[in-house]
Amino acid sequence: MTIKIKYLSLFILITASLAFWSCAEKLDLGTFPLTNTGNPVTSSDTSYVQQTPVWTGFNAPEDVLLGKEPLVYVADTKNNRVVQLDLAGVEIGSITVANPIALAQDNNFDILVIADTVLISTGDTLSVLYRIKLVGAPANGILTNAVLLRLLSSDYPTPLTSRKRRFSGVSTYPDNSILVSRRGPDNANNLDPDNAIMRCRGVNSVSVELYTGFQVNGNGVYSIDQVSSVAAAGNNNFDFLLTRNTAQNGFKAEWFEYDNVNGAYNPRFLPEGNQDILKVEFGMPEDVTTDPNRNIFIVDAGKDSLYKFNSLGKLLKESFGGNGAGENQLNGPKGISFFNRTIYIADTGNNRIVRYKLSTDLQ
């Protein structure tokens, strides 16, 4: 599939977006439903309730994935492993991976892992995309028996080469192609900037396509500057969401919809739409996911919070957070996943995985 962006329309939309951004009113954080203790403030009995037990034994886990089996996978980052659990939190197996930071799974049940590997020869850190095949020998469904297949490294020339580049997010499309976000310090080359969204195709090796037409710098709605996570929308098309972790204020979360007729990506949320998701002053949004109702969940490591938006970008009262290790409190969360009415969060600073259900979903 060739991604074609209509440059004239894109320029007009970017110009309009930047104009709106400069004068748009920011969301009053006083409306964010948090208390200083992190307990949710709601006008009804609808709130997220932390489930017990909390899953511990991890060291700075940066991602959690609910697989299609369904099983749970954790990027146990500082323990240099990916862990496989059942839905009760009992460990089934694990595999050694140096500094895993992001996880995904395709429709063949393969696990995709982004990891940061230190090269002994130079001391450079190199981001690597791995595939773990779980179906068939030798794994036969058990992560401990599987092997890592190296698919792509961040110094892969596209067409330039740079070891300063880092992969930051991974997801999969319905056709099993892989969506990867990349970031880095050098974006002066318009042909091959460090900041990029890539689509990879293949099983044992991959071909790489760079999405074009996005802003590699800045804070407009088309910006892919310093993307911290990327997630396919999960609605049987090629939409995707991203978060951006930048020091500057700006649009740090967006949903891009694929126009199959024109072969273009367009932002779902625009400043003139007055959506909360563009007005919330995120701190360090690190991961994003959706549920079957297309609600959007974003974990913010800077605000120690979970933000929940509906599909129209409205901030919902079920959002919660506050720094700490108590109930409904978080400490630098970096990963989130959703399954069967349950939110799973990699509470990185507290070295744990926490689960939440809406009070209305409790039996």
ZIBELTA-V741604 format. One record per residue. N is the residue number from 1. RES is the residue in three letters. PSI is psi as a letter, one per 40 degrees, with the letter a starting at -180 (NA if undefined). D_FIRST is the distance of its C-alpha to the first C-alpha in Angstrom with 1 decimal. Layout:
<<N;RES;PSI;D_FIRST> <N;RES;PSI;D_FIRST>>
This chain:
<<1;MET;h;0.0> <2;THR;h;3.8> <3;ILE;h;6.4> <4;LYS;h;9.4> <5;ILE;h;12.8> <6;LYS;h;15.7> <7;TYR;d;18.2> <8;LEU;d;21.4> <9;SER;d;20.7> <10;LEU;d;19.7> <11;PHE;d;23.0> <12;ILE;d;25.0> <13;LEU;d;23.7> <14;ILE;d;24.3> <15;THR;d;27.7> <16;ALA;d;28.6> <17;SER;d;27.5> <18;LEU;d;29.7> <19;ALA;d;32.5> <20;PHE;d;32.5> <21;TRP;d;32.2> <22;SER;d;35.3> <23;CYS;e;37.4> <24;ALA;i;35.9> <25;GLU;h;38.4> <26;LYS;i;37.7> <27;LEU;h;38.1> <28;ASP;h;41.6> <29;LEU;e;41.4> <30;GLY;e;44.6> <31;THR;e;42.6> <32;PHE;h;40.7> <33;PRO;g;42.5> <34;LEU;i;43.8> <35;THR;i;47.3> <36;ASN;d;48.5> <37;THR;e;48.7> <38;GLY;e;45.2> <39;ASN;i;46.1> <40;PRO;i;44.2> <41;VAL;h;46.0> <42;THR;i;45.3> <43;SER;e;47.0> <44;SER;a;46.7> <45;ASP;e;46.5> <46;THR;h;42.7> <47;SER;i;41.9> <48;TYR;h;40.3> <49;VAL;h;42.8> <50;GLN;h;42.5> <51;GLN;i;42.7> <52;THR;i;45.0> <53;PRO;i;45.2> <54;VAL;h;43.2> <55;TRP;h;41.4> <56;THR;a;42.8> <57;GLY;e;43.1> <58;PHE;i;40.1> <59;ASN;h;40.1> <60;ALA;f;37.9> <61;PRO;h;35.0> <62;GLU;e;31.8> <63;ASP;i;29.5> <64;VAL;h;29.9> <65;LEU;h;27.5> <66;LEU;h;28.2> <67;GLY;i;26.7> <68;LYS;e;25.9> <69;GLU;d;29.1> <70;PRO;h;30.3> <71;LEU;i;31.6> <72;VAL;h;31.8> <73;TYR;h;30.5> <74;VAL;h;32.0> <75;ALA;g;31.2> <76;ASP;g;34.9> <77;THR;d;34.3> <78;LYS;e;37.8> <79;ASN;e;38.8> <80;ASN;f;35.9> <81;ARG;i;34.6> <82;VAL;h;32.2> <83;VAL;i;34.3> <84;GLN;h;33.7> <85;LEU;i;35.9> <86;ASP;i;36.6> <87;LEU;e;36.7> <88;ALA;e;40.4> <89;GLY;e;39.6> <90;VAL;h;41.1> <91;GLU;h;39.6> <92;ILE;d;38.2> <93;GLY;i;37.0> <94;SER;i;35.6> <95;ILE;i;34.1> <96;THR;h;34.8> <97;VAL;h;32.1> <98;ALA;h;33.2> <99;ASN;f;32.7> <100;PRO;h;29.8> <101;ILE;e;28.5> <102;ALA;i;25.4> <103;LEU;i;24.3> <104;ALA;i;21.6> <105;GLN;h;21.2> <106;ASP;a;18.5> <107;ASN;e;19.2> <108;ASN;e;20.9> <109;PHE;e;23.4> <110;ASP;i;22.5> <111;ILE;h;23.6> <112;LEU;h;21.6> <113;VAL;h;24.1> <114;ILE;h;24.2> <115;ALA;i;27.6> <116;ASP;h;29.5> <117;THR;h;31.4> <118;VAL;h;34.4> <119;LEU;h;34.8> <120;ILE;d;38.4> <121;SER;d;38.6> <122;THR;e;37.8> <123;GLY;e;37.8> <124;ASP;i;34.4> <125;THR;h;32.1> <126;LEU;h;28.7> <127;SER;h;26.0> <128;VAL;h;24.5> <129;LEU;h;21.8> <130;TYR;i;23.3> <131;ARG;h;22.5> <132;ILE;h;25.5> <133;LYS;h;25.4> <134;LEU;d;27.8> <135;VAL;h;27.8> <136;GLY;i;30.1> <137;ALA;i;32.4> <138;PRO;e;33.4> <139;ALA;d;32.4> <140;ASN;f;33.0> <141;GLY;e;31.9> <142;ILE;h;34.1> <143;LEU;d;32.7> <144;THR;d;35.8> <145;ASN;e;35.2> <146;ALA;i;31.6> <147;VAL;i;30.5> <148;LEU;h;28.1> <149;LEU;h;25.3> <150;ARG;h;24.2> <151;LEU;d;20.5> <152;LEU;i;20.2> <153;SER;i;22.8> <154;SER;e;22.8> <155;ASP;e;24.2> <156;TYR;h;21.2> <157;PRO;h;20.8> <158;THR;f;17.7> <159;PRO;e;19.5> <160;LEU;i;22.7> <161;THR;h;24.6> <162;SER;h;26.5> <163;ARG;e;28.3> <164;LYS;e;28.9> <165;ARG;i;25.4> <166;ARG;h;25.0> <167;PHE;i;22.4> <168;SER;e;23.4> <169;GLY;i;21.2> <170;VAL;i;19.0> <171;SER;i;17.4> <172;THR;i;15.1> <173;TYR;i;12.6> <174;PRO;d;13.5> <175;ASP;e;11.3> <176;ASN;e;13.4> <177;SER;i;11.0> <178;ILE;h;13.2> <179;LEU;h;13.5> <180;VAL;h;16.2> <181;SER;i;18.2> <182;ARG;i;20.3> <183;ARG;i;23.4> <184;GLY;a;26.1> <185;PRO;e;28.9> <186;ASP;h;27.6> <187;ASN;f;25.2> <188;ALA;d;26.9> <189;ASN;h;24.2> <190;ASN;d;21.6> <191;LEU;d;19.3> <192;ASP;g;19.4> <193;PRO;i;21.3> <194;ASP;d;22.4> <195;ASN;h;21.2> <196;ALA;i;17.5> <197;ILE;h;14.8> <198;MET;i;12.7> <199;ARG;h;10.1> <200;CYS;h;11.5> <201;ARG;h;10.7> <202;GLY;i;13.8> <203;VAL;c;17.3> <204;ASN;d;20.1> <205;SER;i;18.2> <206;VAL;i;14.9> <207;SER;i;12.5> <208;VAL;h;12.0> <209;GLU;h;9.6> <210;LEU;h;11.7> <211;TYR;h;10.9> <212;THR;i;13.0> <213;GLY;e;15.3> <214;PHE;i;17.4> <215;GLN;h;21.1> <216;VAL;e;21.9> <217;ASN;i;25.6> <218;GLY;a;27.6> <219;ASN;f;27.7> <220;GLY;i;25.9> <221;VAL;e;23.5> <222;TYR;e;20.5> <223;SER;h;22.1> <224;ILE;f;20.7> <225;ASP;h;24.1> <226;GLN;f;25.4> <227;VAL;h;23.0> <228;SER;d;25.0> <229;SER;i;22.7> <230;VAL;i;19.3> <231;ALA;h;18.7> <232;ALA;i;16.0> <233;ALA;e;17.8> <234;GLY;f;18.3> <235;ASN;f;18.1> <236;ASN;f;15.4> <237;ASN;a;12.6> <238;PHE;f;10.6> <239;ASP;i;13.7> <240;PHE;i;15.5> <241;LEU;i;19.0> <242;LEU;i;20.6> <243;THR;i;24.2> <244;ARG;h;25.7> <245;ASN;g;29.0> <246;THR;i;30.6> <247;ALA;d;34.3> <248;GLN;i;34.0> <249;ASN;i;33.9> <250;GLY;a;30.9> <251;PHE;h;27.9> <252;LYS;e;27.3> <253;ALA;h;25.2> <254;GLU;i;22.3> <255;TRP;h;19.8> <256;PHE;h;16.5> <257;GLU;h;15.1> <258;TYR;h;11.6> <259;ASP;h;12.2> <260;ASN;d;9.9> <261;VAL;d;12.0> <262;ASN;e;11.9> <263;GLY;f;8.6> <264;ALA;i;11.2> <265;TYR;h;12.8> <266;ASN;i;16.5> <267;PRO;h;19.4> <268;ARG;d;21.0> <269;PHE;h;24.4> <270;LEU;i;26.0> <271;PRO;d;29.5> <272;GLU;e;30.9> <273;GLY;e;30.0> <274;ASN;f;32.7> <275;GLN;i;30.9> <276;ASP;d;32.8> <277;ILE;d;29.7> <278;LEU;e;29.7> <279;LYS;d;33.5> <280;VAL;h;34.3> <281;GLU;g;35.4> <282;PHE;i;33.6> <283;GLY;c;35.2> <284;MET;g;32.8> <285;PRO;h;30.0> <286;GLU;d;28.7> <287;ASP;i;26.6> <288;VAL;i;25.0> <289;THR;i;24.4> <290;THR;i;24.5> <291;ASP;i;26.5> <292;PRO;d;25.9> <293;ASN;e;27.4> <294;ARG;e;24.9> <295;ASN;i;27.7> <296;ILE;h;26.7> <297;PHE;h;28.8> <298;ILE;h;29.1> <299;VAL;h;31.6> <300;ASP;h;33.3> <301;ALA;d;35.1> <302;GLY;d;37.0> <303;LYS;e;38.3> <304;ASP;f;38.7> <305;SER;i;37.2> <306;LEU;h;34.7> <307;TYR;h;33.4> <308;LYS;h;32.2> <309;PHE;i;30.6> <310;ASN;a;29.8> <311;SER;e;26.4> <312;LEU;e;27.9> <313;GLY;e;28.6> <314;LYS;h;32.4> <315;LEU;h;34.2> <316;LEU;i;35.9> <317;LYS;e;39.4> <318;GLU;e;38.4> <319;SER;i;37.3> <320;PHE;i;39.7> <321;GLY;a;40.6> <322;GLY;h;43.3> <323;ASN;h;44.0> <324;GLY;a;45.9> <325;ALA;e;45.9> <326;GLY;a;47.4> <327;GLU;h;46.1> <328;ASN;f;43.1> <329;GLN;i;43.2> <330;LEU;i;40.6> <331;ASN;g;40.7> <332;GLY;f;37.5> <333;PRO;h;35.0> <334;LYS;e;31.6> <335;GLY;i;29.8> <336;ILE;i;29.3> <337;SER;i;28.1> <338;PHE;h;28.9> <339;PHE;h;30.0> <340;ASN;f;32.4> <341;ARG;e;33.8> <342;THR;h;34.4> <343;ILE;h;33.2> <344;TYR;h;33.2> <345;ILE;h;33.7> <346;ALA;g;34.0> <347;ASP;g;37.2> <348;THR;d;36.9> <349;GLY;d;40.3> <350;ASN;e;42.2> <351;ASN;f;40.8> <352;ARG;i;39.9> <353;ILE;h;37.5> <354;VAL;i;38.6> <355;ARG;i;37.7> <356;TYR;i;38.3> <357;LYS;i;38.6> <358;LEU;i;39.3> <359;SER;d;43.0> <360;THR;e;42.3> <361;ASP;e;40.4> <362;LEU;i;43.3> <363;GLN;NA;45.4>>
